[in-house]
Amino acid sequence: MKRAFSLALTALLLAGCTAAPTTSGDAAASAAPAPSPAAENTEATAAASTEPLQPLQPGDEKQYYMAEDVKGNDSLLRYRVADLTDCSERIPCDIAGCTHDSEDCPAVAQRAFGNRLWVLDDNTLLSLQYSDEDFSTTLTLMNRDCQNRRVLATLDGYDLFSSVNAAYTDGSALYSYGRQENQEGIYRVDLENGKITEVQPFSTVYSLPILGTIGRNFVLKTSSITYPEPTGDLEADATALPTGTVTHSLLNVDTGEVRELYTYSSDDWNLDTLDAHVVNGQYYQIDRVAGILNTIDPDTGEVRQITDQLPITEPDAYANYMPQAVLDSWMVFYDLPVIVNVETGEVRQRAELPETYWNGYGHQPSIYLQLQDRLLVDCRYEPYTRTVLGTDGTPYTVETNHIYLGLISADDFLNGVPNYTEVGEYAT
């Protein structure tokens, strides 16, 4: 099935983001969520919000937050903010004469094993710091200028918000896939008092089962698959197909109800070539060998074919069909040369923007934020040489890049028109 992906460039902007390890075969297969009666899930039912779950992001229509090194002090990081209203960039600190290089500055924080900063609402930021010394996670609320910090929760004994597709909010609580000791499941953290509630436990250990959210439901992936025993023939073993069953289910965070969305077996599909993605709260399936894109209605279970005209891949080959975004009904992929209208099924060649060059080769601009009618993307890179200190205190140089972020309308992005408004610079 689909390999786990992360956009490496985006991960650079907030240091230390980690993902839980993946598993395969029968060990990974046994993770069916254990449904619990709604009557026994009273704390989950008491959710104060009816808003749909939304992924936490490091920005919104107003601002985008980044993190950078504090020169000369590897134990600290400093936040920067790109203002998306006046297209300026600054360190979020209003202290006169501040040099922004110590914790006296509100925009400076201790560098931990994992650091993340999210925009929670119009007035509030949420930071996460994971310490590999005591394996604890601290959630801290602060104003949009990084001041008035107050600890929401210290997650001792919990591993939450650290993996891909793990952090969501409905405005009154945070939701995360994670674990407490050896018990994995979906957990809720109240934004008023920091109380942690187990919404739904999983029956056994499983890593990264979440595809996304639809409304107030998590979309979970569980499987029971077996790979053939190795034969010693490397080519044959590399192309050997798994057998078994994969199920995608909906978990309601208010009631704890788990209901099946779609189940398929190796008798129906090649389990290694059928991908599933949730984009903007909509569920999609892609068969890479047949070139088919489907969607499924979460209420009725009805399968609707959008197109059978995607580029096709040989069964024993691999290609990245992951959607990057759906813009004005057009699905844009990270690597495919086409875009698809998810309403009409029209497939057309992607109009590419000028490539950005970093890490030795060219890339199409990546989307950092999808706003109402525009996108925040990496629009330009400039090489530069940075001096850092080694573990023994000896300085050495690193060849890296300045990343320039820019705003572009969704229409210009789709039509390959590089009409950018630069809003900030980030030095990797």
ROGUKE-241947 format. One record per residue (C-alpha): residue in three letters; x, y, z. Coordinates in pm, whole numbers, plus 50000, padded with zeros to 5 digits. Layout:
# residues N
ALAXYZ ...
END
This chain:
# residues 428
MET500005000050000 LYS500905036550000 ARG504325044950136 ALA504455071550405 PHE505415105450267 SER506365138750418 LEU507305170250237 ALA510895174350351 LEU511045211050270 THR508035219650484 ALA509515199750770 LEU512555222350763 LEU510495252350867 LEU509715238851211 ALA512635219051347 GLY512465184651493 CYS509185171851352 THR509155134051376 ALA506885106351257 ALA506075073851428 PRO507755043651271 THR505805023451019 THR505164986451043 SER504404960150782 GLY502984925450742 ASP500894908551010 ALA502294929851293 ALA500874960851126 ALA497744943151016 SER496124936751349 ALA495104972051438 ALA491344971951394 PRO489884998551627 ALA487874983251907 PRO484394998751894 SER483035009052232 PRO479365016552306 ALA478525053452300 ALA477135050752653 GLU480605041352775 ASN482205070552592 THR480555098452790 GLU483595120952806 ALA484025119952427 THR480305126552383 ALA480635157852594 ALA482625176052325 ALA481635212752337 SER481985219151964 THR480115206951660 GLU482655221951417 PRO484455198751175 LEU487945187251268 GLN490655207351095 PRO494395199951082 LEU496585223251286 GLN498805244751063 PRO501625269751121 GLY499645297750957 ASP496315312450852 GLU495005340550630 LYS496935366150834 GLN500335351350918 TYR502705322350865 TYR505185311951137 MET508645297451084 ALA511565287651307 GLU515265293951259 ASP518565289151439 VAL519865314251690 LYS523405320651576 GLY525995309951828 ASN523555290452046 ASP522445256451919 SER520185251552222 LEU517805279352112 LEU515505285751819 ARG513805317851712 TYR510395322651552 ARG509815344851251 VAL506465354851106 ALA505535363350749 ASP502645387950751 LEU500305378150467 THR498295410450482 ASP501055436150425 CYS503595411350277 SER506305418450532 GLU508405396750760 ARG509535401851118 ILE510515385851446 PRO507365386651666 CYS508905407451945 ASP508135443752037 ILE510725447952315 ALA512815478852244 GLY516495470752191 CYS515955432952202 THR518695413452022 HIS516465382651981 ASP519225358652085 SER518195347752436 GLU515085336052616 ASP514515371852731 CYS513005375752384 PRO509425361952359 ALA510205348952010 VAL513055326752136 ALA512505292352284 GLN514545262752399 ARG515275239052116 ALA513835205052202 PHE513965171552025 GLY510675181751865 ASN509395217451822 ARG506195227951649 LEU504225260251638 TRP500625261651516 VAL498075289351473 LEU495115279851689 ASP492765309251627 ASP492775346651555 ASN494465354351886 THR496305322951994 LEU499315301751903 LEU499945266352025 SER503495253752066 LEU504665218352122 GLN508005208552271 TYR509005172252296 SER511955163852518 ASP513985132652447 GLU515525135652794 ASP512385127452993 PHE510165117852694 SER507575144052788 THR505595167452566 THR504555202452672 LEU501715221252503 THR501875258952554 LEU499385285952455 MET500545321352375 ASN499435352952203 ARG500105357951833 ASP503155379051931 CYS504575349052124 GLN503915365852462 ASN501715357052760 ARG502755320452754 ARG500775295852963 VAL501185258252976 LEU498055240052862 ALA499205204652938 THR502285183953008 LEU501715150452843 ASP503725128053073 GLY503215091952964 TYR501495102252640 ASP502975102852290 LEU500635126152101 PHE500855151151813 SER504165137151689 SER503245117451379 VAL501945124251029 ASN498235134651022 ALA498185135451403 ALA497095170551513 TYR493565184151468 THR491245208951640 ASP487575218451644 GLY488135251351827 SER487375237852175 ALA489715207952190 LEU492745192152028 TYR492595157151881 SER495495134051809 TYR496355098851719 GLY498935085851968 ARG499575062852260 GLN499665060752635 GLU502235034752730 ASN501295005652498 GLN497705016352432 GLU497205033752098 GLY494125053151999 ILE492585087351943 TYR492965112452227 ARG491345145952307 VAL492935175452495 ASP490505201752624 LEU491665237052534 GLU490045251452845 ASN491675230253113 GLY494175207152938 LYS492275175753041 ILE493235145152836 THR490515120452731 GLU490835087852542 VAL488245090552265 GLN488755055752125 PRO491385029152205 PHE492775006551933 SER492784969451998 THR496514965051933 VAL499594985451851 TYR499595000951503 SER501475030251353 LEU500045058251138 PRO496525044851077 ILE494995079251005 LEU494235090650651 GLY492625123550758 THR489275136650880 ILE485805140850732 GLY483565163350941 ARG483895151051300 ASN485195116951193 PHE488705103551170 VAL489325081750865 LEU491225051350988 LYS493085025250789 THR493354990050928 SER494564958850756 SER495134921750778 ILE497724913450516 THR500454887750464 TYR503524889450242 PRO504884857050089 GLU507874841250257 PRO511184851650094 THR512434827049834 GLY515944840349796 ASP515194853049446 LEU515654890549501 GLU513714901249193 ALA510814877849263 ASP510714887149631 ALA510714924449549 THR507614920749329 ALA505754895349544 LEU502224907249615 PRO500584907249960 THR497294889950029 GLY494594899250276 THR492154927250348 VAL492324964850402 THR489524984750567 HIS488945022050585 SER486625032250867 LEU485055063951011 LEU485525070651384 ASN483165096951527 VAL484925116451804 ASP481655125151983 THR480105090552010 GLY483065067251962 GLU481105049351688 VAL483245031751425 ARG481625023551093 GLU483055008950777 LEU483645032050481 TYR485315008150238 THR486874973450252 TYR488824956249977 SER490874924649953 SER493694911349739 ASP491004893149541 ASP489584927349440 TRP492714948849404 ASN496464947949410 LEU496964960049767 ASP500254976649674 THR498814998349396 LEU495565012049545 ASP496055044549741 ALA493585063849953 HIS493795100750046 VAL491625126050228 VAL491865161250081 ASN489815190450216 GLY487565166150402 GLN486865144550095 TYR487895108050051 TYR489595097349726 GLN491005064649592 ILE493665061149323 ASP494445028849138 ARG497915035648999 VAL497895005748761 ALA494455012348611 GLY494765050448618 ILE491455053648805 LEU490435081249050 ASN487335074449261 THR485575091849546 ILE483205076749803 ASP480265093549973 PRO480855089150349 ASP477125088950425 THR475905064250163 GLY479075045250074 GLU478385051949704 VAL481505049349486 ARG481765075249206 GLN484435072148940 ILE485925106148860 THR488235094748579 ASP490055064748436 GLN492545086448245 LEU495335091348501 PRO498845081248394 ILE499345044148466 THR502215026848642 GLU503444991348595 PRO502434968548888 ASP506024963649004 ALA506965000548970 TYR506435029049212 ALA505235064649147 ASN503995092749372 TYR500295098749309 MET499765118249631 PRO497475148549583 GLN498985181749686 ALA495725201349691 VAL492305205749533 LEU492095241249393 ASP488865253849237 SER487855217049193 TRP491205208449026 MET493275181549198 VAL496995189249177 PHE499525161749248 TYR503065164249380 ASP504625145549087 LEU502035137948817 PRO502105159348500 VAL498285162148490 ILE495535178248697 VAL491995164748736 ASN488695182748787 VAL487095162549067 GLU483605174948973 THR483615169348597 GLY486355143048556 GLU488255164348302 VAL491975156348286 ARG494415181248144 GLN498155186848130 ARG499515206148425 ALA500745241148333 GLU504045241848518 LEU505515271948692 PRO509235280248658 GLU511165254748864 THR512885263349189 TYR516315247849228 TRP517495233749558 ASN519135202049681 GLY520725197949338 TYR517685196649111 GLY514545215149006 HIS511165214249178 GLN507735228149115 PRO506775252749393 SER505325235349697 ILE502155247149872 TYR502715257250235 LEU499265271850302 GLN496025269550105 LEU494105301450176 GLN490695312750052 ASP491705323149701 ARG495485322149711 LEU498405300149809 LEU501615304750006 VAL504435287149818 ASP508215285649802 CYS508815307749500 ARG512605312849500 TYR515815298449644 GLU519215314949677 PRO522335295649780 TYR524455308050067 THR527165295150301 ARG526435291850670 THR528965287250951 VAL528035263551233 LEU529855248851531 GLY530715211951552 THR530245191151867 ASP533795199851971 GLY533215237151922 THR535125239151593 PRO533395260551328 TYR532725246450982 THR530735258050679 VAL527535243750530 GLU526235250950181 THR522505257150203 ASN519735279950072 HIS517645310150154 ILE514005300950090 TYR511745328849969 LEU508015324750029 GLY505455340949805 LEU501715344749763 ILE500095334849434 SER496465332449331 ALA495045297449285 ASP494195306648925 ASP497785317248845 PHE499125285849012 LEU496875263648800 ASN497745282048479 GLY501505283648535 VAL501665321548572 PRO504505330948815 ASN502785361948950 TYR504235360649303 THR504185385649586 GLU507155377349809 VAL506315378150178 GLY509295363950364 GLU512665347650363 TYR513775317350558 ALA517405305950589 THR517715268150619 
END
